[in-house]
Structure formats: C-alpha cells, structure tokens
Amino acid sequence: MSTEQTQRVGIDGRDLSSPESTTTDRDGVEFSAAQPPSSSYNNTSDWQLGVAERALSAAGAAFLSAIIVNPLDVVKTRLQAQAAGVPYSHPLSNVTSRMAYFGPSMLFADLRCSPSCTHAGIQGTVSICPPDCFKYKGTLDVFYKIIRQEGFSRLWRGTNAGLALAVPTVGIYLPCYDIFRNWLEEFTAHNAPSTTAYVPLIAGSLARSLACATCYPIELARTRMQAFKVIQNGGKPPGVLKTLFGVLSHVKTTSNVQNLQGYRVLWTGMGAQLARDVPFSAICWSTLEPLRRKLLGLVGDEANAVSVLGANFSAAFVAGSLAAAATCPLDVAKTRRQIENDPVRALKMTTRQTLMEIWRGGGLKGLFMGVGPRVGRAGPSVGIVVSFYEVVKYVLHQRYSTS
C-alpha cells in the first residue's frame, strides 16, 4: 500500500481497508488518512483497549446516570409496590401506633398530611387524616407526596445502593458487550455472514446476564430501600448492608427454610430480573447499533467527540425508551418478587406465576404500572451511559493514535 492510499479506520480503531474488514465500522464512521501499513492505529485498535480502561469509562457513565435519574426510579418503584399491596398510609394513622410512638421528641410536623386533604385536622396532623391521603395516584402525585411527607432528599433514596450497583454492573456489562460483540463479529464474518446482524442482540444478552448474576443482591437491596417507607424518630434509614442483613435475619427466623437454602433469598427475583434485562438488552442493542450507524454515517469524515456524543446519546435514548416500554410487565414482576416479605413464598414464586397474579389483579394497567417513570428514566439513563462510554473510548483512541 502506498502512502497515497486511503486507509479507513473506525472510531474503535479497527482497520477497515483490509480485505477482511467491513466497509464501515460498527458506528458507521470512516476516517481517511494517508498512512503506511505501519500506522500506529493498528496498535491502538478497539481490541487492544484494556479491560480496565473500558471498565473505568463505564463506571464513570454509571455514576453520572445513577445520580441524575434516581428520582424517577424511586417513583416507578413506589407505584409498582403500591399496586402489589405495600401500604403507604401513614404508620401513625391509628391510635395504637401513635400511643407506641409518641415520645418527648415527637413533633406534629412529622405527621403532616397532604395540604390537598379536606379532612386534615388542626395543623394537618394525621389524627383524622384518612389512609387515602397517602395513596399515590400517578407519577407527579408520587413526586409531590414524597417531597411533602418525607422530604426532598428522599427522592434519592437508594442512590448509594444504585451507585454500588450501577458502577460494577455497568463496569462489567459494557466492556463484556464490546468483547462479546468483537468476538462474534469476527466469528460470523468468517463462518456465517448472514447472522452478523444478530450479533448485538446476542452480545447484549450474554453481557447483561453475566452482570446481573454478579451484582444481583445489591439490586435487591436497592428495590427494597426504595419501595418501603421508613419512619423513624430521628433515626437513619437502613443502608445497603443493613437491608440485606435484615432480609437474611428474617429468613433465619423462619423454621421452614434451611440455613444454607436461606441465602438463596438474596437472589430472590433474579429470574424475573433476567427475564426483564435480557430482552431489554436484546431490544436496546438491536435498535441502537443500526440507528447509531446511520447517525454517524451522516457525519462522515467530520466526526469528532461532539458528534460521537450526540449520535450515541440520540440512538441510545430512543433504543432505551423502546426497550423499557416493551419490558415494563417484566419489571413489574421483578419488583413484586423483590418486595415479597414472606421468605417461603419468595423462594417458591416464579416469574410466570407473578405475571398471572398481576394480570388477574390489575389487568393490562397492572402489567404496565409505572411505565411512564420507567421510560422517562431509561431513555436518559441509557443515553448518558452509552454516550459517555463511547466518547471516553473515542478520546482514549485519539490520544493513543497520536502518541
């Protein structure tokens, strides 16, 4: 190859001018450069980006996303938990509870009823405030009542669990997706070219399954932290470890469950989680890859960090929203299984049985409970994670290619 020949290299750094390469990279972008075969691009390909670099990029993306979209996750979980029968009336709405709770530091301000309640007593205490005042009626109503009754900061309830979950999960998920995709693309290109279009679907499903199984107990803790109201007199709500220890201690007090078998409860609902996340990943990546390729193809040789960010965020936002809407019934089933307090029943529940219970109890509306905040969360979350991850990879590639 002469120095005047054009060598095409994708954003991931793969040489696209060789006979074995495709005409475009997976992002649909081609870079023209008059370089000899010994170009340093060949040494900085996507294959040679280290796992640590990928994981660090993914962890940063997960951290940012978890903080921004956590309030919508709390709202979605509250709506689904309420539909499952979790009571959200004030714990001091009856005389017995108030008699057991009142102390020298008790303030009536702690018992505020919604100002929209026409039955509120003096200063809005719960003395004659009916349980319906604490029932959630929709997405905005959940936001309003959490802020009014529990405080603005409670919208970020479970954020520590979310961060503890998102950082390792995404740190495993995205790098593994890249690796699986690269392996499968090479394999199908040589052995079954007609199946190459299904590579994102398979790679996404495999990577998500691995990440989910590894980090599931933290997901269980986060869901329970978000679902249950904790009213303590000056106390701090339980964190991740305390929540998990509480689940285990509840199992150990149940004589029908063996000690070793009891630890299975930390993976309660993982079947529903996989049933939700694997189709979610399959739909998401199958939609995201071709859409991203088309958007980046419009940019052509003018690609830079900003265009990579915009194309990835737009494609991921659309793909994440569609996947979230399609898998909402499975998300409802997952939440219901995770908040089950009876350890014996929790170990016996299946995703199919749970979906049938939801259908009998609430019909189609029950299956899509919380779909609004779920879609509202998933679109920006997937957009932030994927775009941040790809931009960091792009910057690292540009840095290495010029060094």
Disulfide bonds with the S-S distance in Angstrom:
Cys113-Cys129 2.20
